Amino acid sequence: DDPTTFPGGPTSDPNDPCDPIGINTTDSDGDGLTDCEETTGIDDPSTPDDPTTFPGGPTSDPNDPCDPIGINTTDSDGDGLTDCEETTGIDDPSTPDDPTTFPGGPTSDPNDPCDPIGIDTTDSDGDGLTDCEETTGIDDPSTPDDPTTFPGGPTSDPNDPCDPIGIDTTDSDGDGLTDCEETTGIDDPSTPDDPTTFPGGPTSDPNDPCDPIGINTTDSDGDGLTDCEETTGIDDPSTPDDPTTFPGGPTSDPNDPCDPIGINTTDSDGDGLTDCEETTGIDDPSTPDDPTTFPGGPTSDPNDPCDPIGIDTTDSDGDGLTDCEETTGIDDPSTPDDPTTFPGGPTSDPNDPCDPIGINTTDSDGDGLTDCEETTGIDDPNTPDDPATFPGGPTSDPNDPCDPIGIDTTDSDGDGLTDCEETTGIDDPSTPDDPTTFPGGPTSDPNDPCDPIGIDTTDSDGDGLTDCEETTGIDDPSTPDDPTTFPGGPTSDPNDPCDPIGINTTDSDGDGLTDCEETTGIDDPSTPDDPTTFPGGPTSDPNDPCDPIGINTTDSDGDGLTDCEETTGIDDPGTPEVPTGPSDPNDPCDPITTGCEASIRVTKVADVRGTSLGDRIDYTIEVENTGDFVLTGISLTDTFTDANGNIISLTEEPTFVDASLGSLEGTLLVGEIATYSASFTIDQAAINAGGVSNSVVAIGTNTGIGTVSDVSDDGDDLDGNTSDDPTFTELGCLLVFNEFSPNGDGVNDTLIINCISNFPNNKLEVYNRWGNLVYEKQGYNNDWDGTSNGRATVNADEKLPPGTYYYVLDFGDGSKPKVGWLYINR
């Protein structure tokens, strides 16, 4: 040693074996502190321990390895108490255990790791019994288990966590078999399962809750696959489902009842989407619906069959609103109707196809009332008709388009009867016609406008036959014409007023040809004229009375030119005159400039059959058109008096007999003579008056000239005076016989005047019709034989020709001369 190397040196106490410090390293008790450190309490820096750091120091017993306390941490038996604590029973505060706390202490065997009992809690095999309990078979009351309670004990292998059997109930994988059962394959009778009963055993993985297969039937998510099947993807043959058959697998979430997709087909609300589809919003391809396609999704209430909206399209009552729309009042946008738009809503009865009102517009019979209106009798305000307004209601047959009566006014054939009236034969009081009133009824064809006969009186061509008569050829008894009576029939064109020929006799221009004859050029055999016979034809203008030329021979002014010739200036080759241009057809003097006058002459002759009471006088009246124009409106005014001028009455008034050119009464052609007759039966008053006088005024008219008139003469019109020459007949003794025949036969050869001898101063004058004096004699005595003694225009001694003559007899007594006519008949 070198004194200079020790601390505190280099000098030291030569009598102190412990000086210098560190010079003596003797450790008699082997406790890590040198004897010097223990006796002096001074630290030797060359040693690891410092005597000043131990409790009770710094000095201690250099021969006691356990002094100071804590200096010796040797734990020979490794039980957690140092040998010193076990041998001394003194606690070393630097160790966790205290020897005074164990039963049987405070001292114990420092070489026995199990002494004191409880000191060593080592459980090498982790089976719940300490190694000491297992090796000694002595129970450590501080542990829950007692080795004496296990079969095969009380000792067991402290390194075998499964010895004793039943000590370790650990089920690491929670599969119902303890880890020990799984690793050893030995059954623990205290557990319900036996590892020897599972396929692939008897040993299995104690940390795999799914090993052995089938040990764990837990189905945490209740989806039909065990948790093990879901986590391992291995099929458990004891379960109905196989995880390898699902898409996205074979593994899935054992806590998700909807994983794998399709494992859970539960549809709690029966809406077509599985509960899983509704809660997850993920589509299950094995189902027809996809939750992502519905509004408000993709998730919905799996217990609400109407959520999501549109998932349930069931329409129990077939009214167009789904049951969900009706019960919830929420609109499904995929349907055409909205429950919120109907009155009384928005909810309604899903089993009533007519609730809500207006939802069902089905009109099975197409009568304008919905089926609902008909079956319920409740009005749908959206429809034009109200079932309550029809007779026999308010309910009716929804499949009968004619019930209620009046609902269907369809008239397919437009015949005035509704289709319903025709098919049912029942009258609709709102229509003007009644099907029961037609022959052949009361039913008829609703598509035939001509059935029933008479219903359609339309006459499109206005020809007098209805369209129906023309198209069917069947007679309508309510019309005047019968289609079967016309040639070419019985059917004809209902739009051609000229078909059939003869049906239309309209003559718009009054020319004698019907309009049809003129427009078609076809002759109507029922008319006198034929359009094919006129030049320029056979067609002509039906509104022009002068077309065709020659058809109209009317001569209104009687001037020899037809009205047509005068208005058109076109010659009618059928007339003798040729117009030089247009003229006035009502002016007989246009275009005629000469011989244009109108005149009339009347003569009246009395045929006296006797002059006594009861004898008859016959009057013959002749009215002659002596002018140049036709006269119309011929009328006679007869004035009949006695010899004293008193008005008396004829026995027979003037009556038309005939006309020389064939005209009817009232018309006289140029040069024509009309003859009238009248008569008087002689009465006493006329005899007393001494005679009768008859005078006639004739009047005629021409539209172009005006009115002309004449007063009758007694067979003579010598002076043309219209106020003179009445026909006078004497009654009593004096009588002039108006007719004699001077032919030398000795009979009636002279003019006889009865009682002429009573008037010796008489004078007789005779005139011809031109007013020429042909005979005169003073004191006539019934001796004239018709020989002229005139001095003017007639030669004397000339026998007068037969004919009518006029006489003037002057009685020579101052009375009015007698005037009359006579007739010489040779």
C-alpha positions in Angstrom: 0.0 0.0 0.0 1.0 3.6 -0.4 0.0 6.0 2.3 -0.3 8.7 -0.2 -3.1 6.9 -2.0 -5.5 7.0 0.9 -7.8 9.8 1.5 -7.1 11.9 4.6 -3.3 11.0 4.3 -0.7 10.6 3.6 -0.3 10.3 7.4 -2.6 8.3 9.6 -2.9 6.7 13.1 -0.4 3.9 13.2 -2.4 2.3 16.1 -5.7 2.4 14.3 -6.2 -0.5 12.0 -8.9 1.5 10.3 -6.7 4.5 9.6 -6.2 5.4 6.9 -9.8 4.8 5.7 -9.8 2.0 3.1 -6.5 0.5 4.3 -8.5 -2.4 5.9 -11.1 -3.9 3.7 -11.9 -6.8 6.0 -15.6 -7.6 6.0 -16.0 -10.1 8.7 -19.7 -10.6 8.3 -19.6 -10.2 4.6 -22.4 -7.6 4.6 -20.7 -5.3 2.0 -19.5 -2.8 4.7 -15.9 -3.2 5.9 -15.4 -3.9 9.5 -13.8 -0.5 9.8 -16.8 1.2 8.2 -19.1 -0.6 10.6 -17.0 0.1 13.7 -16.1 3.7 12.8 -19.2 4.6 10.9 -16.9 6.2 8.4 -17.6 5.5 4.7 -14.9 3.8 2.7 -15.4 5.4 -0.7 -13.8 2.4 -2.3 -16.8 0.3 -1.2 -20.2 0.5 -2.7 -22.1 1.1 0.5 -22.0 4.0 2.9 -22.5 3.2 6.7 -24.1 6.6 7.1 -27.0 5.7 4.9 -28.4 2.9 7.0 -30.9 3.4 9.7 -29.6 2.8 13.3 -26.0 3.7 12.1 -23.6 4.9 11.2 -21.9 2.1 13.3 -22.9 -1.5 13.3 -21.8 -5.0 14.2 -18.9 -6.0 11.9 -19.6 -9.6 12.6 -23.4 -9.5 12.0 -24.2 -9.7 8.3 -27.6 -8.4 9.1 -26.3 -5.3 10.8 -27.0 -2.6 9.7 -30.6 -3.5 8.7 -30.8 -3.4 4.9 -27.1 -4.0 4.3 -27.8 -7.5 3.3 -30.5 -8.0 0.7 -29.8 -11.6 0.1 -33.0 -13.5 -0.4 -31.9 -17.1 -0.6 -35.3 -18.5 -1.1 -36.4 -15.6 -3.3 -39.6 -15.2 -1.3 -39.4 -11.4 -1.2 -38.1 -11.3 2.4 -34.3 -11.0 2.8 -32.6 -13.8 4.7 -31.9 -11.2 7.4 -35.6 -10.3 7.7 -36.5 -14.0 7.9 -33.8 -14.9 10.5 -34.1 -11.7 12.6 -37.8 -11.1 12.1 -36.8 -7.4 11.7 -38.3 -5.6 8.8 -36.0 -4.1 6.1 -37.9 -1.0 5.1 -36.2 -1.1 1.7 -38.1 -4.2 0.8 -41.7 -4.4 0.1 -42.6 -7.1 2.6 -42.5 -7.0 6.4 -41.7 -10.3 8.2 -43.8 -9.2 11.1 -47.0 -9.3 9.0 -47.0 -12.9 8.1 -48.6 -15.6 10.3 -46.2 -17.9 12.1 -43.4 -15.2 12.2 -41.8 -12.9 12.5 -38.9 -15.3 11.8 -38.9 -17.9 9.0 -36.7 -20.2 7.0 -34.6 -17.9 4.7 -34.1 -20.9 2.4 -37.8 -21.8 2.1 -39.5 -19.6 -0.5 -42.8 -20.7 0.9 -42.0 -19.7 4.5 -43.6 -17.7 5.8 -46.9 -18.8 4.2 -48.2 -16.0 1.9 -44.7 -14.5 1.4 -44.5 -16.0 -2.1 -47.6 -15.2 -4.2 -45.9 -16.4 -7.3 -48.3 -18.2 -9.5 -46.0 -19.5 -12.2 -48.7 -21.2 -14.1 -51.2 -18.5 -13.3 -53.8 -20.9 -12.3 -55.0 -19.0 -9.2 -53.0 -21.2 -6.7 -49.5 -19.9 -5.7 -46.6 -22.1 -6.5 -46.2 -22.6 -2.8 -49.8 -23.7 -2.4 -49.3 -26.1 -5.2 -45.9 -27.5 -4.0 -46.8 -27.6 -0.3 -50.5 -28.3 -0.5 -50.9 -25.7 2.2 -53.6 -23.0 1.7 -52.6 -19.4 1.5 -55.6 -17.7 3.0 -54.7 -14.5 1.1 -55.6 -16.3 -2.2 -59.1 -17.2 -3.2 -58.4 -20.8 -3.9 -57.5 -23.6 -1.5 -55.3 -26.5 -2.9 -56.9 -28.9 -0.6 -60.2 -28.5 -2.4 -59.2 -29.7 -5.8 -59.3 -33.3 -6.9 -55.9 -35.1 -7.2 -54.3 -32.7 -4.6 -53.5 -31.1 -2.3 -50.2 -30.7 -4.2 -50.0 -30.0 -7.9 -47.6 -28.7 -10.6 -46.9 -25.1 -9.9 -45.9 -24.6 -13.5 -49.0 -26.1 -15.0 -51.8 -23.6 -15.0 -54.2 -26.4 -15.6 -53.0 -28.5 -12.6 -55.0 -29.1 -10.5 -58.0 -29.6 -12.9 -60.6 -26.9 -12.4 -58.1 -24.5 -10.8 -58.0 -22.3 -13.8 -61.5 -21.4 -15.2 -60.0 -18.8 -17.4 -61.8 -18.8 -20.7 -59.6 -16.4 -22.6 -61.6 -16.7 -25.8 -64.9 -16.8 -23.9 -66.0 -19.8 -25.9 -67.4 -21.8 -23.0 -64.4 -24.1 -22.7 -61.7 -23.1 -20.2 -58.2 -22.4 -21.6 -57.1 -25.6 -19.8 -59.8 -27.7 -21.4 -58.7 -26.3 -24.8 -55.0 -26.8 -24.3 -55.1 -30.2 -22.5 -58.2 -31.6 -24.1 -59.2 -32.7 -20.6 -62.8 -32.0 -19.6 -63.4 -29.8 -16.6 -66.6 -31.3 -15.1 -67.4 -27.9 -13.6 -68.0 -26.4 -17.1 -71.0 -27.3 -19.3 -68.9 -28.2 -22.4 -66.5 -31.1 -23.0 -63.6 -30.5 -25.3 -63.7 -34.1 -26.4 -67.1 -33.6 -28.1 -66.0 -31.0 -30.7 -64.7 -31.9 -34.1 -61.0 -31.3 -34.7 -60.3 -31.7 -30.9 -60.0 -32.5 -28.2 -57.5 -29.6 -28.0 -58.1 -26.2 -29.4 -56.9 -22.6 -29.3 -57.8 -21.2 -25.9 -57.5 -17.6 -27.2 -59.8 -18.3 -30.2 -63.4 -18.1 -29.1 -64.3 -19.7 -32.3 -62.0 -22.8 -31.8 -63.2 -25.5 -31.7 -65.8 -24.8 -34.4 -69.3 -24.9 -32.9 -68.2 -24.1 -29.4 -69.4 -20.6 -29.6 -73.0 -20.2 -31.0 -73.2 -16.7 -29.9 -75.0 -14.6 -32.5 -74.5 -11.1 -31.1 -76.3 -9.4 -33.9 -79.0 -12.1 -34.3 -78.4 -12.3 -38.0 -78.4 -16.1 -38.2 -74.6 -16.4 -38.5 -72.7 -17.0 -35.3 -70.1 -14.4 -34.3 -67.5 -17.0 -35.1 -68.8 -17.6 -38.6 -68.8 -13.9 -39.1 -65.3 -13.2 -37.8 -63.6 -16.3 -39.2 -65.6 -16.8 -42.4 -65.7 -20.5 -41.5 -69.1 -22.2 -41.8 -70.5 -23.8 -38.7 -72.5 -26.8 -40.0 -74.8 -26.7 -37.1 -76.2 -23.3 -38.3 -78.5 -22.9 -41.4 -76.4 -20.1 -43.0 -72.9 -20.3 -44.6 -70.8 -17.1 -44.4 -69.0 -18.0 -47.6 -72.3 -17.6 -49.6 -72.7 -13.8 -48.9 -71.2 -11.1 -51.0 -68.4 -9.1 -49.4 -67.5 -12.0 -47.2 -66.8 -14.5 -46.1 -66.1 -12.4 -42.9 -68.5 -9.8 -41.6 -69.2 -7.7 -38.5 -70.7 -10.1 -35.8 -72.3 -7.1 -34.0 -74.0 -5.8 -37.1 -77.2 -7.8 -37.8 -77.2 -6.4 -41.3 -73.6 -7.6 -42.1 -73.2 -9.5 -44.3 -75.7 -7.8 -46.6 -78.5 -10.3 -47.3 -78.1 -12.3 -44.1 -81.1 -10.6 -42.5 -84.2 -10.6 -44.7 -86.5 -9.5 -41.9 -89.0 -6.9 -43.2 -90.7 -5.9 -40.0 -93.0 -3.4 -41.7 -93.5 -5.6 -44.8 -92.7 -2.7 -47.1 -90.4 -4.6 -49.4 -87.2 -3.2 -48.0 -85.5 -5.4 -45.3 -84.9 -3.8 -41.9 -81.2 -3.8 -42.7 -81.8 -1.9 -46.0 -83.9 0.6 -44.1 -81.5 1.1 -41.1 -78.2 1.1 -43.1 -79.4 2.6 -46.3 -77.4 -0.1 -48.2 -79.1 -2.0 -50.9 -79.6 -5.8 -50.7 -79.4 -7.0 -54.3 -81.5 -10.0 -53.5 -84.5 -7.7 -52.9 -86.4 -5.8 -55.6 -86.1 -2.4 -54.0 -83.1 -0.1 -53.4 -83.2 2.2 -50.4 -81.0 4.7 -52.2 -83.7 5.4 -54.7 -86.3 6.7 -52.3 -86.6 10.4 -51.3 -85.6 11.3 -47.8 -83.3 8.3 -47.6 -81.4 6.2 -47.9 -82.3 5.2 -44.3 -85.9 4.9 -43.1 -88.0 3.4 -40.3 -87.9 -0.4 -40.5 -91.1 -0.6 -38.5 -93.1 1.9 -40.7 -94.4 0.2 -43.8 -94.9 3.6 -45.3 -91.3 4.7 -44.7 -89.6 5.5 -47.0 -92.3 7.3 -48.9 -93.0 5.4 -52.1 -91.7 2.0 -50.9 -95.2 0.6 -50.5 -97.3 1.2 -53.6 -100.1 -1.0 -52.4 -103.4 0.5 -53.3 -105.9 -1.8 -51.6 -108.9 0.1 -52.9 -107.3 0.8 -56.3 -108.2 4.5 -56.1 -104.8 5.8 -57.3 -103.6 6.8 -53.8 -101.4 4.2 -52.1 -102.5 2.9 -48.8 -99.6 4.8 -47.2 -100.7 8.1 -48.8 -104.2 7.5 -47.5 -103.2 6.6 -43.9 -100.4 9.1 -43.5 -101.7 11.9 -45.7 -98.2 12.3 -47.1 -97.8 12.6 -50.9 -95.9 9.9 -52.8 -94.3 11.9 -55.6 -94.1 8.8 -57.8 -97.9 8.6 -57.9 -100.0 11.0 -59.9 -102.3 12.1 -57.0 -101.6 14.0 -53.9 -103.7 13.2 -50.8 -103.4 16.8 -49.6 -105.3 18.1 -52.6 -108.6 16.3 -51.8 -111.3 17.7 -49.6 -111.8 16.1 -46.2 -108.1 14.9 -46.2 -105.3 14.6 -46.2 -106.0 11.1 -44.7 -108.6 8.7 -46.0 -109.8 5.1 -45.9 -107.3 2.9 -47.9 -109.9 0.2 -48.4 -112.5 2.6 -49.8 -111.8 3.3 -53.5 -114.2 6.2 -53.3 -112.4 7.9 -50.4 -111.2 10.6 -50.7 -114.0 12.0 -52.9 -112.6 12.7 -56.3 -109.6 10.3 -56.1 -111.2 7.8 -58.3 -112.3 9.3 -61.6 -112.9 5.9 -63.2 -116.0 6.1 -65.3 -116.5 2.4 -66.2 -119.6 3.1 -68.3 -118.3 6.5 -69.6 -121.5 8.3 -68.6 -119.9 11.3 -67.1 -120.5 10.2 -63.5 -117.6 8.4 -61.9 -118.2 4.9 -60.6 -117.9 6.4 -57.1 -120.5 9.0 -57.7 -122.8 6.3 -59.0 -122.3 3.8 -56.2 -122.2 6.3 -53.3 -124.5 8.9 -54.7 -122.1 11.5 -53.5 -121.1 14.3 -55.9 -117.5 14.7 -57.0 -117.2 18.5 -57.4 -114.5 17.9 -60.0 -117.0 16.4 -62.4 -119.6 18.4 -64.3 -122.5 16.2 -63.2 -124.1 15.6 -59.8 -125.7 12.2 -59.2 -128.2 13.8 -56.9 -129.8 15.7 -59.8 -130.9 12.6 -61.8 -134.2 10.9 -61.3 -134.2 7.5 -59.7 -130.9 8.4 -57.9 -128.7 9.4 -56.3 -127.1 5.9 -56.8 -127.0 4.2 -60.2 -125.3 1.3 -62.0 -121.6 2.3 -62.7 -121.4 -0.2 -65.5 -124.5 1.0 -67.3 -123.7 4.1 -69.4 -127.4 4.8 -69.6 -128.0 4.8 -65.8 -129.1 7.2 -64.5 -131.4 8.2 -67.3 -130.3 11.5 -68.8 -126.6 11.2 -67.8 -125.4 10.3 -71.3 -126.6 12.7 -73.9 -124.3 11.2 -76.6 -126.1 11.0 -79.9 -123.6 9.0 -82.0 -125.8 9.2 -85.1 -127.0 12.7 -84.5 -130.6 11.8 -84.9 -132.0 13.6 -81.9 -132.4 10.5 -79.8 -129.5 9.8 -77.4 -127.7 6.5 -77.8 -129.3 5.5 -74.5 -132.8 6.2 -75.6 -132.1 4.1 -78.7 -130.6 1.1 -77.0 -132.9 1.1 -74.0 -136.1 2.4 -75.6 -136.5 4.6 -72.4 -137.3 8.2 -73.0 -134.9 10.9 -71.7 -137.3 13.7 -70.7 -134.5 16.3 -71.3 -134.5 15.5 -75.0 -137.2 16.6 -77.4 -137.9 13.2 -78.9 -139.4 10.1 -77.3 -138.2 6.7 -78.7 -141.5 5.1 -77.9 -143.3 7.3 -80.4 -141.5 6.0 -83.5 -142.7 3.0 -85.5 -140.6 -0.2 -85.1 -139.4 0.9 -81.7 -138.9 1.7 -79.0 -135.3 0.5 -79.5 -133.2 1.4 -82.5 -129.7 1.5 -83.8 -127.7 4.3 -82.0 -125.2 4.5 -84.9 -127.8 4.8 -87.7 -129.0 8.4 -88.0 -132.0 7.1 -90.0 -133.1 4.6 -87.3 -135.9 4.9 -86.2 -137.6 6.0 -89.4 -138.7 9.6 -89.1 -136.2 10.6 -86.4 -134.1 12.5 -88.8 -135.9 15.0 -90.9 -132.8 16.6 -92.3 -133.1 17.4 -95.9 -129.6 18.5 -96.9 -130.4 19.2 -100.5 -133.9 20.6 -99.7 -135.6 18.4 -102.3 -138.5 17.3 -100.1 -137.1 13.9 -99.3 -135.1 13.6 -96.1 -131.5 12.4 -96.3 -132.6 9.2 -94.7 -135.3 8.6 -97.3 -132.7 9.2 -100.0 -129.9 7.0 -98.6 -132.1 4.1 -97.4 -134.9 4.3 -100.0 -137.4 3.8 -97.1 -140.4 6.1 -97.0 -140.9 8.4 -94.1 -144.7 8.5 -93.7 -144.4 11.9 -92.1 -143.1 13.5 -95.3 -145.2 14.2 -98.4 -142.9 12.4 -100.8 -142.1 8.7 -101.2 -138.6 7.8 -102.5 -140.0 4.6 -104.0 -142.1 6.6 -106.5 -139.3 8.3 -108.3 -137.6 6.7 -111.3 -134.0 5.5 -110.8 -134.7 4.9 -107.1 -135.5 4.2 -104.5 -132.1 5.6 -103.3 -130.7 8.9 -104.4 -128.0 11.5 -103.5 -129.1 13.3 -100.3 -126.9 16.3 -101.2 -128.2 16.7 -104.8 -131.5 18.6 -104.7 -132.2 17.4 -108.3 -131.8 13.7 -107.4 -134.2 11.9 -107.8 -135.4 13.5 -111.0 -138.7 15.1 -110.4 -138.3 15.6 -106.6 -137.7 19.3 -106.9 -140.2 21.2 -109.0 -138.8 24.6 -107.9 -138.8 27.0 -110.9 -136.9 30.0 -109.5 -137.2 32.0 -112.7 -140.7 30.8 -113.5 -139.8 29.9 -117.0 -141.6 26.5 -117.1 -138.4 24.5 -116.6 -137.5 23.4 -113.1 -134.2 24.6 -111.7 -133.1 21.0 -111.8 -133.9 20.7 -115.5 -132.0 23.9 -116.2 -128.9 23.0 -114.1 -128.7 19.3 -115.1 -130.1 19.5 -118.6 -132.1 16.3 -117.7 -135.8 16.4 -118.6 -138.4 16.0 -115.8 -141.1 14.1 -117.5 -143.7 15.6 -115.1 -143.2 19.1 -116.6 -144.5 20.2 -120.0 -141.1 21.4 -121.3 -137.9 19.5 -122.1 -134.6 21.3 -121.6 -133.0 19.3 -124.4 -135.3 20.9 -127.0 -134.1 24.5 -126.6 -131.2 25.9 -128.5 -128.0 26.5 -126.5 -128.9 23.8 -124.0 -129.5 21.5 -122.6 -128.4 23.4 -119.4 -129.4 27.0 -118.7 -129.6 29.6 -115.9 -132.3 28.6 -113.4 -132.5 32.2 -112.2 -133.0 33.7 -115.7 -136.6 33.4 -116.9 -135.4 34.1 -120.4 -132.8 31.3 -120.4 -133.1 29.1 -122.5 -134.4 31.4 -125.3 -137.9 30.6 -126.2 -138.9 29.1 -122.8 -140.8 32.1 -121.7 -143.4 33.4 -124.2 -145.0 35.8 -121.8 -146.0 39.1 -123.5 -146.9 41.3 -120.5 -147.8 44.3 -122.7 -149.2 42.3 -125.5 -147.1 44.1 -128.1 -146.1 40.9 -130.0 -142.6 40.7 -128.5 -142.1 38.4 -125.5 -141.0 40.0 -122.2 -137.7 38.1 -122.7 -137.2 39.5 -126.2 -137.8 43.0 -124.8 -135.5 42.7 -121.7 -132.7 40.9 -123.5 -133.0 42.3 -127.0 -132.5 38.6 -128.2 -134.9 37.3 -130.8 -137.1 34.3 -130.0 -137.3 32.5 -133.3 -140.6 31.1 -132.1 -142.3 34.5 -132.4 -143.0 36.5 -135.6 -141.5 39.8 -134.3 -137.8 40.5 -134.1 -136.6 42.9 -131.4 -134.1 45.6 -132.4 -132.8 46.0 -128.9 -134.0 45.9 -125.3 -137.4 47.5 -124.6 -139.9 47.8 -121.8 -141.9 44.5 -121.5 -144.7 46.3 -119.7 -145.1 49.1 -122.3 -147.2 47.9 -125.2 -146.0 50.9 -127.1 -142.3 50.1 -126.7 -140.8 49.4 -129.2 -144.1 49.6 -131.2 -144.8 53.2 -132.4 -147.9 52.7 -134.6 -151.3 51.0 -134.0 -150.7 51.3 -130.3 -154.0 51.8 -128.7 -156.4 49.9 -126.4 -160.1 49.9 -126.9 -163.2 47.9 -126.1 -166.7 47.8 -127.6 -169.9 46.4 -126.1 -173.2 45.6 -127.9 -176.3 44.2 -126.4 -179.2 42.6 -128.3 -182.6 41.7 -126.9 -184.4 38.6 -128.2 -187.9 39.3 -127.2 -189.9 36.1 -126.9 -193.1 37.9 -126.2 -194.4 41.0 -124.6 -197.0 39.6 -122.4 -196.9 38.8 -118.7 -194.5 35.9 -118.1 -192.8 36.1 -121.4 -189.0 36.2 -121.4 -186.5 38.6 -122.9 -183.0 37.0 -123.6 -180.1 39.4 -123.8 -176.9 38.7 -125.7 -174.0 40.9 -124.7 -170.8 40.9 -126.8 -167.6 42.5 -125.5 -165.0 43.0 -128.2 -161.3 43.9 -127.9 -161.1 46.4 -130.7 -157.6 47.7 -129.7 -154.1 46.5 -130.2 -153.3 45.0 -126.8 -154.5 42.1 -124.6 -157.0 43.3 -122.1 -157.4 41.7 -118.6 -159.7 42.2 -115.7 -162.8 42.4 -117.9 -165.8 43.3 -115.9 -169.5 44.2 -116.7 -171.8 46.6 -114.9 -175.4 46.1 -116.0 -178.1 48.8 -115.5 -181.7 47.6 -115.9 -184.7 50.0 -115.7 -188.3 50.2 -116.6 -189.5 52.6 -119.3 -189.8 55.2 -116.6 -186.2 55.0 -115.6 -186.8 53.0 -112.4 -184.1 50.5 -111.4 -185.4 47.0 -111.6 -183.6 43.6 -111.5 -182.8 41.1 -114.2 -184.1 37.6 -113.7 -180.6 36.3 -114.7 -177.6 38.6 -114.4 -175.0 38.6 -117.2 -173.1 35.3 -117.3 -169.9 34.5 -119.3 -170.6 32.1 -122.1 -167.3 31.9 -124.1 -164.6 33.8 -125.9 -164.1 33.6 -129.6 -160.3 32.8 -129.3 -160.6 30.6 -126.3 -159.6 33.0 -123.5 -160.9 32.5 -120.0 -163.3 34.9 -118.5 -161.7 38.2 -117.7 -159.2 38.2 -120.6 -159.6 39.3 -124.2 -156.9 38.9 -126.8 -156.7 41.4 -129.6 -159.8 41.1 -131.8 -161.4 38.6 -129.5 -165.1 38.8 -128.6 -166.5 37.5 -125.3 -170.2 36.6 -125.2 -172.3 36.9 -122.1 -176.0 36.2 -121.6 -178.8 37.6 -119.3 -182.5 37.3 -119.2 -185.7 39.0 -117.9 -189.1 37.4 -117.3 -191.8 40.1 -117.9 -193.7 41.1 -114.9 -196.8 43.3 -114.5 -194.8 46.2 -113.3 -192.7 46.3 -116.4 -195.9 46.0 -118.6 -197.5 48.9 -116.7 -194.4 51.0 -117.2 -194.6 50.2 -120.9 -191.2 48.6 -121.3 -187.7 47.9 -120.0 -184.3 49.3 -120.8 -180.9 47.5 -120.4 -177.5 49.1 -120.6 -174.1 47.4 -119.9 -170.7 49.1 -119.1 -167.6 46.9 -119.9 -164.2 47.7 -118.4 -160.8 46.2 -119.4 -157.2 46.8 -118.3 -153.8 46.7 -120.0 -150.8 47.1 -117.7 -149.0 49.3 -120.2 -152.0 51.4 -121.4 -154.3 51.5 -118.5 -158.1 51.0 -118.3 -160.6 51.3 -121.2 -164.4 51.0 -121.1 -167.5 51.2 -123.3 -171.3 51.4 -122.7 -173.4 49.0 -124.7 -175.5 50.1 -127.7 -178.6 48.4 -128.8 -177.0 46.6 -131.7 -175.7 49.9 -133.0 -172.9 52.2 -132.0 -173.4 54.9 -134.5 -172.3 57.8 -132.4 -169.8 56.0 -130.0 -171.5 57.8 -127.1 -171.0 55.7 -124.0 -174.0 57.2 -122.3 -176.6 56.4 -125.0 -178.3 53.6 -126.9 -179.6 51.4 -124.2 -181.5 48.3 -125.3 -185.1 49.2 -125.0 -188.0 46.8 -125.3 -191.6 48.0 -125.5 -194.2 46.1 -123.7 -197.9 46.0 -124.4 -199.4 46.6 -127.9 -196.4 48.2 -129.6 -193.7 45.6 -130.3 -190.9 45.5 -132.9 -190.0 42.1 -134.1 -186.2 42.3 -134.4 -185.7 39.7 -137.0 -187.3 39.2 -140.5 -186.4 37.2 -143.6 -187.2 39.0 -146.9 -186.7 36.0 -149.1 -190.0 36.0 -151.0 -191.3 32.9 -149.3 -194.4 34.7 -147.9 -193.3 34.2 -144.4 -191.9 37.1 -142.3 -190.8 38.9 -145.4 -191.2 42.4 -143.9 -190.4 44.2 -140.7 -193.5 44.0 -138.5 -194.2 46.5 -135.8 -197.3 45.7 -133.8 -199.9 48.5 -133.4 -197.9 50.8 -135.7 -201.2 51.9 -137.1 -201.9 53.6 -133.8 -199.1 56.0 -134.7 -199.9 57.3 -138.2 -197.4 60.2 -137.9 -194.5 57.8 -137.2 -191.2 57.9 -139.0 -188.8 54.9 -139.3 -185.1 55.1 -139.9 -182.7 52.1 -140.3 -178.9 52.3 -140.1 -176.2 49.9 -140.8 -173.4 49.1 -138.2 -171.3 51.9 -139.7 -174.0 54.5 -139.1 -175.1 54.8 -142.7 -178.8 55.5 -143.3 -180.1 52.6 -145.4 -183.8 53.1 -145.1 -186.3 55.7 -144.0 -190.1 56.2 -144.3 -192.7 58.6 -143.0 -195.8 56.7 -141.8 -194.4 53.3 -141.8 -197.0 50.5 -142.1 -195.1 47.1 -141.8 -194.1 47.0 -145.5 -190.3 47.2 -145.6 -188.7 44.2 -147.2 -185.0 45.1 -146.5 -184.5 47.1 -149.6 -182.3 50.2 -149.2 -183.7 53.6 -150.1 -180.8 55.4 -148.6 -179.1 58.4 -150.3 -175.6 58.5 -148.9 -173.3 55.5 -149.0 -175.8 52.8 -149.9 -177.5 52.8 -153.3 -181.3 53.1 -153.4 -183.4 50.0 -154.3 -180.4 47.7 -153.3 -181.3 44.7 -151.2 -179.4 45.0 -148.0 -177.1 42.1 -147.0 -177.9 39.9 -144.1 -176.7 41.3 -140.8 -177.5 43.5 -137.9 -179.0 46.9 -138.4 -180.2 49.6 -136.0 -183.5 51.5 -136.2 -184.9 54.7 -134.8 -188.8 54.9 -134.7 -190.2 58.3 -134.1 -193.9 57.9 -133.1 -194.7 61.4 -134.2 -196.6 62.2 -131.0 -193.8 64.0 -129.2 -192.7 61.0 -127.2 -189.1 59.8 -127.1 -188.2 57.8 -130.2 -187.8 54.1 -129.9 -184.3 52.8 -130.7 -183.4 49.1 -131.3 -181.8 46.6 -133.5 -183.0 44.3 -136.1 -181.6 41.4 -138.1 -182.1 40.7 -141.8 -181.8 37.0 -142.5 -182.0 36.1 -146.1 
